Amino acid sequence: GSVKSNIGHLIAAAGVAGLAKLLLQLDRKRLVPSPYGDSLNPKIDFAETPFVVQTASEPWRRPRLPSGETVPLRAGISSFGAGGSNAHLILEEAPERPAVEAPGPYLLVLSARDEDRLRARAEDLVAAFATIIHPELSAGISPTIRGRGSVSVSADLGGGGHGRDSLDRLLFHLGEVMGVEPAEIDPDLDWLEWGVDEEILDALAAQLLSGAVGASELQRSQLEQARTPRRAARLLEALPSSEAESPSLATISFTLQAGREAMPQRLALVASDRQEALAKLRSWLAGEAEGVYAGKAKKGRKAPSVEGQRDRTQLEELARAWVEGADVDWRGLYPDETPLRCSLPTYPFAGERYWFPKLDTTEAASGLEDGTSSPRTSVVQPAEGNGAGSAALQPGIPDAHPLLDDGAGSEEGWTFRKRFTPGLFFVSDHVVEGRPILPGVVYLEMVRAALEWMGTADLDLRDVVFRQPLEIREAVEVTLELSAKGEGWAFEVRS
């Protein structure tokens, strides 16, 4: 199906976007519908054609020939150019490669930007072991995990659902169970703060599991451990398909070694099986370091030889060296053939927000009595060899600029004022959703004109932030304040 209805027309990149969608479907072995494709063209009798419009998500199964032989999955992509060109590409699923079971023990490595994110990575791996890789261990997830509320499983672990769809579905059902609108539910808020109890989670699990692939793997206890709707959605996404096999510890070990960037804060352990790996991760999260190497990497640490090392003592030495900062070529551990890679939890980003807090338009941020507010701050750097004039300005600037009525100041700072009315052409011509809005370029021109008046030319505007639009339904006085900052000027425009 076309990807245009998902993300719009990407012009020259439309073909590669369609390719990415097809590769994902081949990887998941799942056919997905296109948005807005529910209503079929009534003038096309699809029953009389060999074509089928995909209107629902369903497993993509290999075709079977009359002889009983199955053939690989294949699909074509067409990309039509405006000039009449037509590129067609046929893709076939990759041949299955038998898993390479390297003999144990195995070296598992984790790294992150800081210690807090490293703990989150360890918690995510514990959750993956307990709820996906080894479901029978899920009942024993550490109280440390439950208390922190950081159980997170990547969407790439299975075939239950993907991305925003899973979160939307979870919020929809949670809203039904709780009797609230889905839009009112914060996906990152702890269950407990919403008053979600066992009865609600039981009802939610029952709704989510209706017809879900691998539904038997998701229980109320796992929803409790997820603690937030977003993490619960990830858990739902991670439900394995009925045909999927749990990755071996050799596969997990190699994926962590070769499939992840090595960051400063590191952790490594050696384990012979999943139970040992899970036990060591839990003990480290509980503050016990026995059998686990963790610390901050330093530059210059020499890596020991890794050619064919499988002895536990040698792997322990390699684990210690890697944590201390050694750059290791992990493929040296697999002289014959490397194991397959598998999908594991992605990096647990800190989730820090950098948006401005929502402003209350009924209050003036400048502290003036005017109910409108439009503060803007930035830094203006003078070009090489240019400085600001030192002459003090007096109220009433004759013919300075149409956007400056008057101004006054000194070398430390200046204040300019301008009265805007709805009749100004650049206001009446700039109507956004029925509201006459002062154009953003007006603020920049006010700053440029003021600094030019002060003797500064060839300006570089940096870090300009527009915090809130200014509506001009009646006369509004706007103040521009300039203050010296280093070799340049900081400015703020407010009403």
N, C-alpha and C positions, 0 to 999 in steps of 0.2 A: 504494500500500500504506500501511497505517497506520504512523504513526511512534511509536505507543505502545509497541510492543515494543522500540524503540530506547532511548527515554529515559523511559518510564513515562507515567503520566497527568498532564498539566499543568493539569487542571481548566479554568479559563477561557482558558488559553493553548494548549489542545490544538489548536484550529482553526488558529491562526497557525503552530504548529509543523508541522502537516501541509502548510500552504501553502508554508512554507520548503522542505520536502522535495520537493514537486512542482516548485517553481521551479528547484531544483538539478537535478532530472532533466530538465526542459526545457532548461536551460542546457547540460547535458552530453549531451543527446539519448541518454539511457541509462535503461533500466528496471532498478530494483534490487529484490531480494527483501526481505521482512521477516524479521527473526530469528525463529526457532522456527516458521517457516511451512512446513517441509519435509513434515510429516505432514498430509495432507489429511483432511478429514472423510469417513469411509467412507460416511456416509449421504447424501452429495451426489454425484450423478452429473454431474461437471463436463462430461463429453463430450456430454451432452444439453443443455447450457446454452451461452449465448454468452459465458460468463465463463471467465477463465483466472486461476489463482493464480500470481503471479510467484514462481518458486522459484529463479531464477538471474539473474545480471546479464547483460543483453544490450542491443545497440543498439536505440534507439527510432526506428524509421523511419516516415516519413510514409506514411499510407495512400494507396493508388492506386485511383481510381475505375475502373469498367468502360471508361470513355472513354479511359483512360490518363492522365487528369489527377491530379496529386497534391494532397492537401489538407493544410493545416497540422496540426501536432500539437495535440490537444485532450485535456483531462482534467478530471474532476470531483472535488470534495472535498465530503464530507458530514460535518457535525458535529452530533451528536445531543445534545440537552440532557436532563438528568435529568427535567425536567418535561414532556417530550414534544415540545419544539421541535426542528425540523430545518432547519438552514441548509445550502443546497447552492450551491456556487460552481463555475462552469465557466471554465477557463483555456484560452487559446489562445496558442501561441507567437507572439512578436513578429515582424512582417514583417521580412524581411532588408533591411538598409539597405546600399546600396553603399558601399564604402570610399571615403573622400575622400582622394585622394593629393595633399596639399599639396606644392608644389615645394620642393626643398631649397635650401640646406642646412638642417640641423635642430639645434635646441638641446636637449641632454639634460641634465637636472638630477637630482642626488641629494642627500639630506640625512639627518642622523642626530643623535642626542643628543651623541655625542662622536666623536673621531677614530677610535677603534678600531672603533666600529659603522659609521662611514662607509666604512672599508676593507672591512668585511664586506659592506656593501651593494654596493660596487663589485665585489667578488669574485663575489657572487651574480649580478650582471648579466653579468659576463664568462662565468660558467658557463651562464647562460641563452642568451647569444649563441652560445656555442661548441657546446653540446650539444643545444639545442632550436631556436633561431632560425636557426642556421646550422650544421647538423651536420657539414658537411665541414671546418669549422675546429676540430673538437673535439680533433684530434690535437695541436694547437699550444697547448694551454692552458699558461699561464705557469708556470714552476717556482715562482714566488712563491705561486701558488694551491696547487700540490701540497704545498709545504712547510708551508703554514699549515693545510691540511686544512679549508678553509671553503667548499668548493663546495656550494651549496645552491640548489635549485630549488623554487619554490613548487608546492604541490599543485594550484594552479589553472591550470597551464600546459597541461594536456592531459587525456586520457581514460583513461590506463592503469590508474588505481586511485585511491583516495581515503582520506586520513586514516590512522587506526589500522590498517585492513585491510592496507594496503601494508606497514606496518612489521611487523605480525604475520606476514604471508606471507614477508617477507624473513628474519625471525628464524627462522621454521620451517625454511626451506630451508637457511639458514646452519648451523643446528643439525644438520640431517641431514648436511651436507657435512663438518662438523667432528666429528661424533659426540658432541655435547653437547646438553643440554636447552635449548630456546629461552629459558627463564626465567633461565638462568645467564649469558646474554649481555647485557652492558651496551650499550644502543643508542647511547650517546654515547662509547664507548671507541674509540680509534683502531685501525684494522685491524692495524697493526704490533704493537701491544701484545698482540693476541690471537694473533700468529703466523700471520696470514692471508697466504699467499703467492700467486703467480700461478696456481698449479695450483688452489688453493681458489677463487679468484675466477673462473677459467674454469668450474669446475664450478657455482658459484653462478649465474653469468650464464646457463649452459645451462638450469638449472632455472627461473630467473625468466622467461626469454624463451619458455618453452614456452606457446604460445597467446596471448602478450601482444600487445595492439594496438600497432603501431609498434615491434615488437621489434627490428627491424634498427637502430634508433637507439641501443640500449643495448649497449655493448661492455665488455669487461673493463677497458679503459683508463679508461672513465668511472667504473666502480666503484672503481678505484684512486684516482681524483681525489676521489671522495666521502669516503673515509677513515673514515667511521663508518657503522654500519647505519642510523641515523636519516636521515642525509643521502642515503644510497643509496636509502632508501625514497622520499624526496622526488623523487629523480631518476627512480625507477620511476613515481611518480605523474605525472610530467611528460611521459611518453611521449605524443606527439601522436596523436590518432585519425587514421585513414587519410583522412578527409575534411577534416581541419583544414588550414588554410593558415597558413604562418608570417606573423606580423604584420609590416607594413612598418615602416620606420624612422620614418615620419611618425606611425604609430599608437603606436609605443613612445615617441616623443618627447612626444606629447600626453598619454599616460597618466602619464608621469613628472612632467609639469608640473602637470596639473590633478587627478590622482587620488591625490596623496600630500600629506601635511602637511609644510610647510616647517619644518625643525628647525634648531637653531643651527649645527651643523657642516655645511658645504655644499661641493658640487663641481658644476661645470658645464663643458660642452665643446660645441663646434660641430663637426658632421660632415656630410659629404655622403652617406655610405653606411655600411653596417654595418662594413665592413672598417676604415674610418677610425675609427669609434667604438670598435671593439674594440681597435685598436692604441693609441689614446690612453688608454683605461682601463688597459691592460696597462702602458704606460709609466709612468703615475702610480703604479700599485701597485709598480713597480720602483724608484720614487724619482725619476723624471724628470717634471718638471712642464710640459714644453713643450706648449702648446696646451690645457692643462687649468687651470681656475681653481678653487682650493680654499682654504678658510679658515673662520673663525668669523664669523658674521653679527653686525653691530652695529645698534642701533636708530637711526632717524633718516635712513637713506640714502634719497635720493629716487630713484624709478624713472624711467628715461627713457621717452619715449613708445614704445609698442609697436604702434601701429596699422599692421597690414599689413607689418611689417618682415620681409623675407626676405633682405636683403643680408647676406653673411657678416660684414662689418665691423660692421654694426649689431647683429647677433646676438652678436658677441664683446663689444661694449659692454654689452649687456643681461645676458650671462652674468656679466661682472665685477660689475655693479651688484647682481645677485641674490645672488651669493656674499657681497658686502659687507653685505647686509642689506635690500636694497630689496624692497618688497612689490609683486609684479608680477601684473597681471591678464592671464593667459596667453591668454585668449580673444581679446584684441586682435590676436594674431598670425594669427588666422583670420577675416578679415572676412566671408567668404561662408558657409562651413560648417566646423564642427570635425571632425577625424578621429574615427574610432571609438576606443574604449579597448580594451585587451587585458589579459590576466592576466599579471602579472610577479611575480618573487620578492617575498615579503612581508618585513616588517621583521625583520632578524636580531637578535632580542633576545639580551641577553648570557647568558641562561641561568643567572643567579646563584641559588643555593639559600638559602633562609631557614629550612629545617627544623632542628629540634634534631638533633644527632647521635644515632644509636641508642644508647640507654643499656644497659649491661650490668647486668641485674637481679641478678647474683650479687655485685656489689660495692656497697657503701654509698656513695652520693655524699656523704654527710655525714661520712664518715671514721669512723663508729661501727662497732662490731662487729656490730650487727644487719645481717643480710643483706638486709633490705628497704630501699627507698629511695623517697622521694616528695618531692623538693624542689619548692617553688613560690615564685616571687618576684613581687612586685608593689609598687605605690606606693599609699598611702592618703593622700588630701588632706583635711585638715579643712575643714569648711564655714566661710563667712565668720564671723569673730568667735569661733571656737572654738579652743581650744588644748589641749595635753596637760597633764595634771596633773604636778606636779613632785615629788610625794611618793614616796620610795623604797618599793618593795614588799618584803615579807618572804616567805620561803618559807611555804607553807601559806596559801592564800587561802580564808577561811571563806565558804562559800555564795556564791562569786563567780559561778559559772556551771557548769552540768553538764559543759561541754566544757573546763573549766580546773581542773586538780587543784591546781597551785601555780605560783608565779611570783616573780621577783625582778628588780630592775633600778633604773635611774636615768633622768635626763633624756636620756641619750645612747642608751639601749637597754634592752630588756626581754626576758626569756626566760620562756616559759610551757611547762608540760608537761601532757600528758594521756595516760592509759593506756587504750587501746581493747582490748576483748575481743570474741570472736565472738558472745557472748550478747547484746550490745547490739542493741536492736530495729532501729535504723537500719543496722546492719551485716548482721544476719540477713535483713532484708527487701530488701537491695540485693545480689542475686547476679547477676553478669554472666558468662554462659557457664560456669556452675558454680563461679565464684570469688566469695567474699564480699569485695566491694570497698567501701572507705570512700567514701561519697558526696562528690562535689566540694563541695557546699554546706556540708559540715561544716567544711572549711578556712576558708571565708569567715565562717562564724558564729564560729569561734574567734577570728579577727582582729577581728571586730566587737565581740565580748564583751570581749576584752582591752583594746581601745582605749576602750571605754565605761568599764571599770574604771579606766583611767588618766585619765579625765576628758575624753575627746574624743568628741563626738557629731556627728550629721548628717554621716556620712562619704560620700565618693565613692571607690569602688573603681575603680582604673584598671590597665590592662595586666596583667591576671591571666592567668597561664600555668600550665596543668596539664601537667607534663612526663611524669608516669608514674603509673599507678594504684597504690594501696597495698592489698595483699591482707591481710585480717585472718583468718588461719586459727588463730592463737594470739595471746596477749596481746602487743601492740606499744605501745611508748612513743613518742609523737610530740612533737616539740619545735617550738614556735613562737618565732621570733626576730624582734623588731621593732627597727629602728634608725632614728634621725632622718635624714630626707633632705629638705633644703629646708624648706618649710613643712608637710611631711607625714611619712609614715613608709613605709619599705620593709619588707616582711616576707618571710620564708622559712619554709616548713613542711617539716620533714624527719623521717625515722624512723631 
